[in-house]
Amino acid sequence: MSLQAEFETAVADSKELPDRPDNLTLLKMYGLYKQATAGDVVGTRPGFTDLVGRAKYDAWAELKGQSKDEAMREYIALIADLKDA
């Protein structure tokens, strides 16, 4: 199975996890997904009144410079760990 196919399967599996992950894990999932699908973060950081937007932006920005393939591998591993938990 190709990396892209494994990633797509992990994305589908993420929607059917037995338990809802905590917020930090959800942010990590978001950041890895965005890095894997869109590459490095773009745009400006949301203002201080948009707490959720800032948290998402920061989670994505932390991965700046990471390759799309590496982000896919980390996302796949994270979802596999969450499925087994």
Secondary structure, 3 states (H helix, E strand, C coil): CCHHHHHHHHHHHHCCCCCCCCHHHHHHHHHHHHHHHHCCCCCCCCCCCCHHHHHHHHHHHCCCCCCHHHHHHHHHHHHHHHHHC
